[in-house]
Amino acid sequence: MIDLTTNPYYLTKDEIDYVYQQVNQMTVDEKIGQLFFVIGQDENTVNLDEFIDKYKPGGMMFRPGPAKDIKRQIKQIQSRSKYPLFFAANLESGGNGIVNEGTWLGMPMQMAATDNTDAAFQLGSIAGYEANQVGCNMSFAPIVDIDNNFRNPITNTRTFGSDPKRVLRMAQAQRKGLEENQVIPVIKHFPGDGVDERDQHLLSSINSLSADDWSNTYGHIYKTFIDKGISTVMIGHIYQPAWERKLQTGIKDQDLRPASASKLLINGLLRQELGFNGLAMTDATAMVGYNVILSREELLPATINAGVDMILFNKNIDEDYKAITTAVKTGVVSLERLDEAVTRILATKVSQKVLTTDGELGITIPETLTLKTNEYQAITERIAKQSVTLVKDRDHLLPISPAKTPRVRLIVLGDSDDGGFKEGGKVTDLFKEELKKVGFDVSLYQMDFHEMFEEGVADLKEKFDLAFYVANVETASNQTTTRLDWIHLMAANAPWFAKAIPTVFVSTANPYHLFDVPYLSTYINAYTGTPANIKAIIRKMTGQENFEGISPVDPTCGDFNAAL
């Protein structure tokens, strides 16, 4: 039996009685419904009442939309459901994770670059406030992964960097900001991403640290959060072979499992070794990295039996419900295990004030939508000022000025919407506008075959005085590499002339681009392509204010050329 009097629940006798009373009187279909954390439904394509009546889900996750629409749909769903739902969003970089009008504060690594936990607190607080305004009560954040491998296409700026101590400090501050706004933080992705260089969206990745090294880094972070009462952990499709081998001596390689289907890693490592008594949910089960473990019909019950309580998303929702229903009917998933999972779900809802002992929604959804746009914009600008990082200026090209280099050629890489769930927008026009404001004559690079094959340095000097490169190459799901991608014909837009013409490079989305241009003299990281960051970059590059940011990772990627 789960101890609901202790961490992370701390329920009263009346609350415990209510939880068990509900579990005992629920139908099997109602219990199975609670296991599923479904994708947010659009009222324009789905009858929300019919959906809730049929599937009875325990949670729902929305992608960003207009605030008034998100709020209306959440209120309707909550009023229709017998048990209020967890409503979650990826609140990783601000309230823009749930509503279009929300604040895009910046990626976690940008917060870390301030070296001030207040920035991470504001990230949680602002996102939490804006989520609360529309009835979103759960955040799939903080991310407590460690960016150990610069080639990892997923962690990158979504993390607080490569230092476990900084990751822990920042993530704790973000958690506090969320909780102060009645939003439940969910830490992810257990057992920890950032070691492998591959993407769980495409395969099951591997955390290859030794058991001791894992315990001293990722394990310490999770243990600290657990001891401090974190209610919910998201489980990744990530192997941790060292700990499975430690917990089961002689286990065969073919019997190793990613955490989302591993009883050793969930019931063994997370629950017994680390002492986690709370709610465990999977990462998105639509990912290839989940579906290649076993057949989905086998895998979903195996996930529940491994100690996971909630399944995030579906491939085909009817097939998934049938798989669990069949598993319960045949005893593959025992009624005892089903009740255990549902108990944790309801107990978490009660302890987090999502559900009252009267069976009502415990968190009030404000009647009036109030977004603190001006106040939050000021905070965004302050964080931008504190975070933009000068990595190097070897040849002292800074500050730049129209007096020294009046004609600027602006070359922007990666300014597209291609692929993945990207955070950012386009930055080309913003950089062009800000450079013009301070007096530069700005021209955008356009591929020119004559220039490509026939022109030399002298010809280029007739056209521009300063080459200003911007990389808005974001990391995103299903993009295995996030390297600089030059025009494929002769890398025509690459800075081959950098030893002869002043050349500066700014990254707005990935701190590791110096790896591809180690020969450049001046390099700046801004971590997020927000308008506030772009304005701060230009102010700093033109000498109007100092660079304050401190790199949370090694931007040279260990390359001695890059460090020169």
N, C-alpha and C positions, 0 to 999 in steps of 0.2 A: 504493500500500500504506500502511496506517495504521501510524504509528510507535508501537509499544506500549511502547517503552523510556522514553518521555517522558511529560510531563503530559497527562492525569491518571492514567495507568496505572502507569508505572514498574515494568513486569513484568521478571522475570528471564528469561534465555534458556530455561530449562526451562518456565517458565510460558507464554512466547510459543509455544514448540514445542507445548505442550499445546493452546493455543487453536486454532492452525492445524490441528493434527491432528484436532481435533474438527470444525472447520468442513469439512474435506476429507472426512470420513467420514460426516457427517450426510446423511440423505435430504433431498430437497427439502421434503417435508412437515414434517420436524423443523425445518428452517430457517424455514419459513413460520410454524410454531407459535411460535417464539421472538419473532417480530415483534409478537405480540399480548399486551397487558396487559389481562387480562379482569377483569370484576367478580367479587367474591368469591362463591363458590357455597355454598349452604346444604345441609348433609348430609341435612336432612330432606326435601328436594325433589329432590336430584340425587345420583346415585351418584358420589362423588368420584373413585373409581378409574377408572370408565368415562369420566368427563369428561376426566381427565388423559390417559388412553390415546388418546382420540379427538383432542383439540385440541392437546396438547403445548405449552401456553402458556409464554411466557417470564416472565410476571409476573401477579400477581393483587392486587387491591385490596379490602380488607374495610371495610365500615361497622361501627360499634361493635356489640358483642355481649357476652354474658357471657364473662369471661376464660377460664374452663375450656373453653368450647365453641370459642372462637377458637383457643386453643392446640391443642386436640385435632385440629381440622380442618387447621391449618397443618402439624402434625407428620405427619398422614396424607398430605397432598398432597406434602410434601417427600420423604417416603420412597417415594412412588409414582413421582415424576417422574425421568426419566433425568438431567435437568439441574435442580438446585435453582432455585426461582423467586425473583424479587424479590417480597416480600410488603410491600405499601405500605398506608398509611392517611393521612388528612388530619390530621396531628398539628399543627394550627395553634394550638390553645389548650390543649393538654395531652394526657395519655394517654387522656382521654375520647374521643379521636378513633379509638381502636381497641378499647378495652374499657369496658364500662359502669361498672366499678368504678374506672376511671382518674381521675386528678386533673384537674379543670377549673380550671386555673390562671388563665386569663384570655386575652382576645384580644391579639394583638400590639400594638395601639395602647395598651392598658393598660400593657404592659411599657415602651413608649416614654415614657409619661407619668411614669414614675419617674425618667426621665433618667439611668438607671443600667443599663449593659449587663449587670450581673449578673442583672437580672430576665429579660432575653432569654436569657441562658445557662441559667438555671433552667428556662425554658420548654422549651428544647431538651433539657436534661438529664433532667428529670422525665418528659417525654413519651417520650424515648428509652429510659429505664430501663423504663418500664411497657410499651412496645412490645416491647422485647427479652425481657421475661418471657414473652411468648406466641409469640415467633418472628417478629414483624414486623420486617423488616430495612430498610425504606425509608420515608422521610417525604416526602409531598408538601408540603414546607415546607423552608426559609423562603420566605415571600412577599416578593419584592423589588419589588413594584409601588409606585408613588408616588401618594399620594392627592391628586392635583392638582385634582380636580373634586369639590366636595362633593355634587354631584348623582349621582355614580356609585353605582349600587345594589349593587355587588359589592365594591369595594375597601374603603372605609370603615374600620371597626375591624379588618379582617383585615390591614391594612397597619401599618407602623411610623410612618405619618404622611406629611406633605407635604414634609419636608426630606430631600433625597437623602442628605446626609451622615449624618443620624440613621438613616435606613433602612439604610444600609450598615453602620454600627456595630452596630446591633441585630441585623441579619440574620446578620452574621458571628459574633456571640456565640451566637445560637441554633444556628447550624451547629456550632459547637464543642461545645455540649452534646449534640447528637444524635450526633456522631461519636465522642465519648467513650464512648457506649453502643452502639457498633457498629450504628448506624442511619444509612443513607445519606441525606444531605440532597438534595432536588431543588428547585432554585430555579425560581420561576415568577412571572409568565406572560410569557415572551418574545414580542414585543419590549417589553412593558410595558403594563399596564392602569392606569387611573386618570386618563387624559386625557379620554376620551369619557365621556358620561353614560349610555351604554347597556350592555346586558348580553349577553355572548357566548352565554349560554344561549338567547337569542332571535334574535340576528343577529350578523354579523361586525362587531365594533366597530373603531374607528380610533384609533391613536396618531398624532395630527396634528402632532407637533412637527417642526420643521426638523431636517435631518440633524445640524447642529451642536448644537442644543439637546438632541436625543436623545443624542448622544455624550457631552455634558457631564453628563447626569443618568442616565438608564437605562443608557446605554452604559457609563458609568464604573462603575456598580455591577456590571454583568455582566462587564466586563473585569477588575475586581478579583477577583471570585470565580473567574473562569477562570484568571487568573495564579496564584491560590492553590490551584489543583488541584481545583475542584469537578468532580465526575464526571458529573453529570446535569442537564440543563436541560429544563424543560417548555415546550412551544411552544403559545402561545395562538392562538385564532382571531381575530387582531388584525392589521389592516393597519398598515403603516408606509410610507406612500406616498413620503415624502421620500427614504428610503434606497433604495427600489426605483428611483426616478427617478435617483438619483445613480449607482447601479450599472449602470443601463441607460438611457442617454440616449435620450429620445424614446419611451419606453415609453408605450403608449396606456392611458388610464384603464381600459378594459375588460380589459386584460391584467394589471392589478394583482391581487395575491392576498394574503389573510391569511397570516400567517407559517406556519401549519400546512400550507399547500400552496404555499409560495413558495420556489423554488430560490434566488432572489435573496437572500431574508432568511435562509435556513438555510445553504446552501453559500456564499453571498456574504458577508452581514453577520456571521452568527454564527461560521462556521468560518474564513473567510479574513480578514476585517477584525478580528475579536476574537480569533481564534486558538484557538477551541474545538475540541478534538480528541476530546471525550468523547461520551457517549450523549445523543441527543436523542429525546424522546418527545412526543407530542401531549398536549394537554389532552383531556378527555373528548370522544370523537367522536360521542356521542349528542346533543350540543348542536345546536340549530338553526343557530348561527353557523358550524358546520363543514359541515353538510349542504347548505347553500344555495350553496356555492361552485361545485360541479359535481355531476353525478349521482354517487351514492356508488360505483358501479361504476368510474367514471373517477377519482374523488377519492382513493380509498385507494391505488391505484398511484401517482398523482401525488404524494401525500404522501411515500411511500417514495422516489420519484425526486427529490424536493426536498431530501433529505438527512436526513429523519426516520428514526429507527431502530426505534421502537416505537409502536404504535397503542393508545391507551388506550380501552378499552371497545368495545362493539359495539352496533349496532342489532339485526340478526339475525346471530348468530355464524356460522351456516353460509353465509349469503350473503356475509359479509365474507371468510371463508376462501376461498370460491370465487372472489371477485373478485381476490384476490392470486394464487391458484393459476393462474387463467386468464392473468393479466398476466405471470406468470413463464413459463408455457408458450408464450405468443405473443411473448415478447421485449419486451413493453412495460416490464416490469421485468427488467433483465438479470441473469444469474446472478452477474456481477461485483458489481452493486449489492446483490443479496441477500446475498452473502457478506460484503460490507463491513459491512452492518448487523448481521449475525449475529456477525461478529468483534467489533464494538464491544460488543454485548450480553454475549458470553462473557468478553471481556477485562475489562469492568466488573465482572462477577460474580467473576472471579478476583482482580482488584485490590482489591475491597471485601470479600473473604473470604467471599462467599456460596458460591463454588465452589472446591474444591481441585483440584489436579492429579491427585488420585485419583478425581475425579468425585463427591466427596461434599460434603455441606453443610458449609461451613467455620465457620459460626456456631453455637455450641452453644445449644440451647433448654433453659433450666433445667428440671430435673425437678420442682422444687418452686416453686410460684407464690408469690412474696414481694412484696407491695405495701406500700410504706412510707407507709401512710395518714396516721399522726399526724405524721411528719416533714414530709411534703409539705403537709399542711394548715397547719402553722406557717409554711411558706414562702409559701403562698397568702395567709395573713393579713398577713404582712409586706409583700407586694407591694400588697395592697389598701390598707394604711396609707400607702404611699408614692405611690400613683397617683391616688387620688380627687382631682379637680381643682375648685377653686372658680373658676368663670369670672367671676362678678361677684356683688356684694352691695351694689348702689348705695345702697339705703335702709337698710342696716345692720339687716336683719331677723335676722341671725345674731348670737349663738346663739339658737336657739329653746328654749323651756322651758315646762313645764306651768304655771309661775307666770304667765308672760306670756300664753300662748295655750293654755289647757287643752284646748279642744275642737278636734280636727283633723278636717277632711274630707279623706279620702284618695281621689284620683282617679288610677287607673292606666290608661294607654293601651297598646294593643298586647300585652296579656298573653294571648296566644293561641298556638296551635300551627299556625296557618294558613300553609301555603306553605313551599316550599324546605327545604333541609337546615339547619335552625336549630340553633344551639349551645345556647341557653339554655332555662331553664325559666320557670315563672311566678314572679312576685315579689310579688304582692299580699299573700299571707298573711305573707310574711317581713317586709315593711315594717310591716304592721299589728301583728305581734308585737313587733318591735323598738321601735316607737313606744309601745306599751302598757307595755313593760318600764320605760321611763323616766318613766312617769306620765301620758301623754297619754290622753285619752278620744277614741278613734278611731271614726269612722263612715265607711263606704264610700259613695261617690256612687252614687245610683240615680236614673234618669231619672224626673222628676216633672213632669207636664204643668202642674200648678198653678204650680209654681216656674218653669217655663219661660216661661209667658205672663203671669203676674200678680204674682209676687213681686219686690220690689225689694231694694236693699242692706240696708235696715233689717231686712227679713224674714230675709235670709240671716245677718245678724249675730246673730240670735236662735238660729241653729242651730250655727254654728261660728265659731271665732276665727282659724283658720289654714287656708288651702287648701294642701294638700300634693300637688303633681302629680308623677307618675312616668311616664316614657315608656320602656317596654320594647319599643320598636319596632325590631326587628332588621333589619339588611340580610340578604337571602337571595336565592338564585337565583330567577329568574322573577318577581321583584317589582320592577318597573321603577321605582317610586317608593317612597321610604321616608320620606315626610313624615308629619306628625301628621294623623291622620284623626279629626276630631271627630264626635260624633253628628250625622248628616246633617240632622236636623230642628233648624234654628235654631242649630246648633253649641252645643247646650244645655249641654254639659260644658266649654266653653271658659271661661277666666278673665276674663270681661268685667268683673268686679268688682275687678280687681287693684289699681286705684288707691284702693280704699276698704277692702279687707280684705287683711291680710298674705297674700302668695302666694309660695310657693317652688316651684321646678321642678328635678327631678332626671332626668337621662337615664342609663339603665343599659345602653344598647346602641348609641347613635349620637351622635357628638359635635356634630352640626349642628342639633339641634332648636331651638336659639335662633333660627334663621332664621324659624321659624314663630311664635315668641312673643317678638319682639324687645323688646316693651314691658315684659316682666317684670323685676323688680328683682334677684331672686336666682336664679342658675342654676348647676347643678353637673353635671359629667360624670364618670361612673364607668366607661364603656366596656364593661363586662361585668356581667351580672346574677347574679354568684355570691353565695352566702350571705355569704361573707367581705366582699365589697364592700358589701353592704347594711348589715351591722353597722358597717363603717367609716364609711359615710355618716352613719348616725345618731349615732355617737360624735362625728364632726366637726361635724355640724350642731347638736349640743347642747353644744358647747364642751369636750368631754372631751379632744380632741386637735386639733392643728392640721391644716389642709389642706397637703399636701406636693406634690401632683401638678402637673406642668407640661404644658400643652397641647401635643401634637405637631402640631396643626393650628390653623387660624384658626376658632374656634367661632362667630365673628360672621358668617362667610361674606361679609365685606366690607360688611355693612349698618351704616351709622352709627347707626341706632336701637338695634341690638343691642349696640353698643359703649358706649352711654350708661350 
